[in-house]
Amino acid sequence: MAVWKFSIQGNEVCYGRNKRVKLTKDGCNEPYKNRYWCPKLKWFQSEPCPFLCQEECENFKLMCGAL
């Protein structure tokens, strides 16, 4: 039995055996059943990330030392 997996490959979002077109530019805050995907943490968040892109997220981490 395979483990259910959520991933972003190119312009597609893959979850389990299903695929759909990516709704966001770089995969941040990609919605799935009232949750939001964080590619950095590789996990779902209950609220959307406040950053507009992964560069903002990285800059915040560099300035503060952690997320």
C-alpha distances in whole Angstrom, upper triangle without the diagonal:
4,7,9,12,16,18,22,22,26,27,24,21,18,15,12,13,16,19,23,26,27,29,31,32,30,27,29,29,26,26,23,23,26,25,26,24,26,25,27,25,22,21,23,26,28,31,32,33,36,37,37,35,34,37,38,35,36,40,39,37,40,43,41,39,36,34
4,6,9,13,15,18,19,22,23,20,18,14,12,9,10,14,16,20,23,23,26,27,29,27,24,25,25,23,23,20,21,24,22,23,21,22,21,23,22,18,18,20,23,25,28,28,29,33,33,33,32,30,33,35,32,33,36,36,34,37,40,38,36,33,31
4,6,10,12,16,17,21,22,19,16,13,11,8,11,14,16,19,22,22,24,25,27,24,21,23,22,20,20,17,18,21,19,20,18,19,18,20,18,15,15,16,20,22,25,25,26,30,30,31,29,27,30,32,29,30,33,33,31,34,36,35,33,30,28
4,7,10,14,15,19,20,16,13,10,7,5,8,11,13,16,19,18,21,22,24,22,18,20,19,17,17,14,15,18,16,17,15,17,16,19,17,13,13,14,17,19,22,22,23,27,27,28,26,25,29,30,27,28,32,31,30,33,35,34,32,29,26
4,6,10,12,16,17,14,10,8,6,6,9,10,11,14,16,16,18,19,20,18,15,17,17,14,15,12,14,17,15,15,12,14,13,15,14,10,10,12,16,18,20,20,21,25,24,25,23,21,25,26,24,25,28,28,26,29,32,31,29,26,24
4,7,10,13,14,11,7,6,4,7,10,10,10,11,13,12,14,15,17,15,11,13,13,11,11,10,12,15,12,11,9,11,10,13,12,9,9,10,13,16,17,17,18,21,21,21,19,18,22,23,21,22,26,25,24,27,30,29,28,24,22
4,6,10,11,9,6,5,6,9,11,11,10,11,12,10,13,13,14,12,9,12,13,10,12,12,15,17,14,12,9,10,9,12,12,8,10,11,15,18,19,17,18,21,20,20,17,16,20,21,19,20,24,24,23,26,28,28,27,24,22
4,6,7,6,5,6,9,12,13,12,9,10,10,8,11,11,11,9,7,10,12,9,12,12,16,18,15,13,10,11,9,12,13,10,12,13,16,19,19,17,17,20,19,18,15,14,18,20,18,19,23,23,23,25,28,28,27,24,22
4,6,5,6,7,11,13,13,13,10,10,10,9,13,13,12,11,10,13,15,13,15,16,19,21,19,17,14,14,12,15,16,13,16,17,20,23,23,21,20,23,21,20,17,16,19,22,21,21,24,26,25,27,30,30,29,27,25
4,6,8,10,14,16,16,15,12,11,9,9,12,12,11,10,10,13,16,13,16,17,21,23,21,18,15,16,13,16,18,16,18,19,22,24,24,21,21,23,21,19,17,16,18,21,21,21,24,26,25,27,30,31,30,28,26
4,7,10,13,16,16,14,10,9,6,5,9,9,9,9,9,13,15,12,14,16,19,21,19,17,15,16,14,17,20,17,19,19,21,23,23,20,20,22,21,18,16,16,19,21,21,22,25,26,26,28,31,31,31,29,27
4,6,10,13,12,10,6,6,5,5,9,10,11,11,10,13,14,11,13,13,17,19,18,16,14,15,14,17,19,16,17,17,20,22,22,20,20,23,22,20,18,18,21,23,22,23,26,27,27,29,32,32,32,29,27
4,7,10,11,8,6,5,6,5,9,10,12,11,9,12,12,9,10,10,13,16,14,13,11,13,12,15,16,13,14,14,16,18,19,17,18,21,20,19,17,17,21,22,21,22,26,26,26,28,31,31,30,27,25
4,7,7,6,4,7,9,9,12,14,15,14,12,14,15,11,12,11,14,17,15,14,12,14,13,17,17,13,14,14,17,19,21,19,20,24,23,22,20,20,23,25,23,25,28,28,28,30,33,32,31,29,26
4,6,5,6,9,12,12,14,16,18,17,13,15,15,12,12,9,12,15,13,13,11,14,14,17,17,13,13,13,16,18,19,19,20,24,24,23,22,21,25,26,24,26,29,29,28,31,33,33,32,29,26
4,6,8,11,15,15,18,19,21,20,17,19,18,15,15,12,14,17,16,16,15,17,17,20,19,15,15,15,19,20,22,22,24,27,27,27,26,25,28,30,27,29,32,32,31,34,36,35,34,31,28
4,7,11,14,15,18,20,22,22,19,21,21,17,17,14,16,19,19,19,18,20,19,23,22,18,18,18,22,23,25,25,26,30,30,29,27,27,30,32,30,31,35,35,34,37,39,38,37,34,32
4,7,11,12,15,18,20,19,17,19,19,15,14,12,14,17,17,17,16,19,18,22,22,18,18,17,21,22,23,23,24,28,28,27,25,25,29,30,28,30,33,33,33,36,38,38,37,34,31
4,7,9,12,15,16,16,14,17,17,13,13,12,14,17,17,16,15,18,17,21,21,18,18,17,20,22,23,21,23,26,25,24,23,23,26,28,26,28,31,32,31,34,36,36,35,33,30
4,6,9,12,14,15,13,15,15,11,11,11,14,16,16,15,14,17,17,21,21,18,18,17,20,21,21,20,21,24,24,22,21,21,25,26,25,27,30,30,31,33,35,35,35,32,29
4,6,9,11,12,11,14,14,11,12,12,15,17,17,15,14,17,16,20,21,19,19,18,20,22,21,19,20,23,22,20,18,19,22,24,24,25,28,29,29,31,34,34,34,31,28
4,6,8,9,7,10,11,7,9,11,15,16,15,13,12,14,13,17,18,16,16,16,17,19,18,16,17,19,18,16,15,16,19,20,20,22,24,25,25,28,30,30,30,28,25
4,7,9,8,10,9,7,8,11,14,14,14,12,12,14,14,17,19,17,17,16,17,18,16,14,15,17,16,14,14,15,18,19,19,21,24,24,25,27,29,29,30,27,24
4,6,5,7,7,6,9,12,15,15,14,11,11,12,12,15,17,16,16,15,15,17,15,12,13,14,13,10,10,12,15,15,16,18,20,20,22,24,25,26,26,24,21
4,6,8,10,9,12,15,19,19,17,14,13,13,12,15,17,17,18,17,18,20,18,14,14,15,13,10,8,10,13,14,15,16,18,20,21,23,24,25,26,24,22
4,6,9,9,12,15,19,19,16,13,11,10,9,11,14,13,15,15,16,19,17,14,13,14,12,10,7,8,10,12,12,14,16,17,18,20,22,23,23,21,19
4,6,5,9,12,15,15,13,10,7,8,7,10,12,11,12,12,13,16,15,12,11,14,12,11,9,9,12,14,13,15,17,18,18,21,23,23,23,21,18
4,5,9,12,15,14,12,8,6,5,6,8,10,10,11,10,11,13,12,9,8,10,9,8,7,7,11,11,10,12,15,15,16,18,20,20,20,18,15
4,6,9,12,11,8,5,5,6,8,11,11,11,10,9,8,10,9,6,6,9,9,9,9,10,14,13,12,15,17,17,17,21,22,21,22,19,16
4,7,10,10,8,5,5,8,9,12,13,11,11,9,10,12,11,9,10,13,13,12,12,13,16,16,15,18,20,20,21,24,25,25,25,22,19
4,7,7,6,5,6,10,12,15,15,13,12,9,10,10,10,9,11,14,15,15,15,16,20,19,18,21,23,23,23,26,28,27,27,24,21
4,6,5,6,7,11,13,16,16,13,11,9,10,10,12,11,14,17,18,18,18,19,23,22,21,23,26,25,25,29,30,29,29,26,22
4,6,8,10,14,16,19,18,16,13,10,11,10,12,13,16,19,21,21,21,22,26,25,23,26,29,27,28,31,32,31,31,28,24
4,7,10,13,16,19,17,16,13,10,9,7,9,10,13,16,18,19,20,21,24,23,22,25,27,25,26,29,30,29,29,26,22
4,7,10,13,15,14,13,10,6,6,5,7,8,11,14,16,17,17,18,21,21,18,21,24,22,22,26,27,26,26,22,19
4,7,10,12,11,11,8,5,5,6,6,6,8,11,13,13,14,14,18,17,15,18,21,19,19,23,24,23,23,20,16
4,6,9,9,7,6,4,6,9,10,8,9,13,13,13,13,12,16,16,14,16,19,18,18,21,23,22,22,19,15
4,5,6,6,6,6,7,10,10,9,8,11,11,12,11,9,13,13,10,13,16,15,14,18,20,19,18,15,12
4,6,5,7,9,11,14,14,12,11,14,13,13,11,9,12,13,11,12,16,16,15,17,20,19,18,16,13
4,6,8,10,11,15,15,13,11,14,12,13,11,8,11,12,9,9,13,13,11,14,17,16,15,12,10
4,5,8,9,13,14,13,11,15,14,16,14,11,14,15,11,12,16,15,13,16,18,17,15,12,10
4,7,10,13,15,14,13,17,16,17,15,13,16,17,14,15,18,18,16,19,22,21,19,16,14
4,7,10,12,12,12,16,16,18,16,15,18,18,15,17,20,19,17,21,23,21,20,17,14
4,7,9,9,10,14,15,17,16,15,19,19,16,18,21,19,19,22,24,22,22,18,15
4,5,7,8,11,13,15,15,15,18,17,15,17,20,18,17,21,22,20,20,17,13
4,7,9,12,15,17,18,18,21,20,17,20,22,20,20,24,25,22,23,19,16
4,6,9,12,14,15,16,19,17,15,19,20,18,19,22,23,21,22,19,15
4,6,9,10,12,13,16,14,13,16,18,16,17,21,21,20,21,18,14
4,6,8,9,10,13,11,9,13,14,12,13,17,17,16,17,15,11
4,7,9,11,12,9,9,13,13,11,13,16,16,15,17,15,12
4,6,7,9,6,6,10,10,9,11,14,14,14,16,14,12
4,7,8,7,8,11,12,12,14,16,17,17,19,18,15
4,5,6,7,9,10,11,13,15,16,17,18,17,15
4,5,5,6,9,10,11,12,14,15,16,14,12
4,5,5,6,9,10,10,12,14,15,14,13
4,5,5,6,9,10,11,12,14,13,12
4,6,5,6,9,10,11,11,10,8
4,5,5,6,9,10,10,10,9
4,5,5,6,9,10,10,11
4,5,5,6,8,8,8
4,6,5,5,5,6
4,6,5,8,9
4,6,8,10
4,6,8
4,7
4
